[in-house]
Amino acid sequence: MSFKRSKSGTERTLSTEEEQMKVLEVKKMIGPIAEKCSVLCSDASILRYLRARSYNTKKTAKMLIGTIKWRLEFKPEKIQWGDIAQEAERGRLYKADYLDKQGRIVFVIRPGIQSTNTPIAQIKYLIYCLENAIWNLGSDQEQMVWLIDFQGWNTACLSMKVARDTAQILQAHYPERLGIAIFYNPPKVFESFWTMVKPFLEPKTHKKVIFVYPHNPRSCAVMTEHLDMDKVESHFGGKNTVGFNYEAYARKMKADESTMSRVFDSCCSSLPGLLDSKYLEPVESVTSASVGEAASWEKAICPNLEDADGSTNGKKTCSQYESNKVNEPKKT
């Protein structure tokens, strides 16, 4: 085991051999589910969960089980373009047609453009885009870049619910997918909102956020360091004046759907009886023996809402979260 020094402090790193031992330990903890969900429980995937939990195998196993349960219920890989086309139409969020200088997929987010849909619809569209991006990641890439444009953003755009729920889903079910997030020209009033949002983010997440201001030479250097400004949209100071094309984007996203729905983690979503007692047994043993809590399915499937020591830290339980989804006001 070794440690490396970075701007964010001292981070734990392991040798390849040590990492492989940790992966095997996690697979052993979660039992036959690892074989049934071979994509989500691949070595590369488990390593991301391990890094997110600082290589604590007990917390990693609990977190991974939670994601499996979430995917079985939510079925993110089954979301189709027709389900989210209306949310995509305004260009509030889209996958750019260029990569950053490290070859990572770039998400463009424009929160100043008001959404006409419910928070659930917004989150569903975000998950759709994430699933597509992961499907299209190169074999040597695991992370993405978020490029957030604050033009037109004001307090009317505030939504603590969307921010909180988005943070919980991303951190619990898409760990170590964020490379950097560039906040481009946020207004002064955003600082108060950011102060409220930060508690919902893990320290290693909000340390990946970079604030960029167009009239600051150091900020401009950050943009050119990470992005080819000839390809970047003009509202980010780039030379691309075309911007988002809804029709072209729709064609590109729909072209991926048939393959994605057949292949991407279909092993989990299509398994009848995965929640039967023979599969629950290793799940309960992880939460009771390894974490020191009474065997409880709700505790096992909600690692994003409950810490390994049983403390909720004011976060919602699974039943509360599901209740909120059921009671979400419908669009009129």
Secondary structure, 3 states (H helix, E strand, C coil): CEEEEECCEEEEECCHHHHHHHHHHHHHHHCCHHHHCCCCCCHHHHHHHHHHCCCCHHHHHHHHHHHHHHHHHHCHHHCCHHHHHHHHCCCCEEEEEEECCCCCEEEEECCCCCCCCCHHHHHHHHHHHHHHHHHHCCCCCCCEEEEEECCCCCHHHCCHHHHHHHHHHHHHHCCCCEEEEEEECCCCCHHHHHHHHHHHCCHHHHCCEEEECCCCHHHHHHHHHHCCCCCCEHHHCCCECCCCCHHHHHHHHHHHHHHHHHHCCHHHHCCCCCCCHHHHHHHHHHHHHHCCCCCCHHHHHCCCCCCCCCCCCCCCCHHHHHHHHHCCCCCC
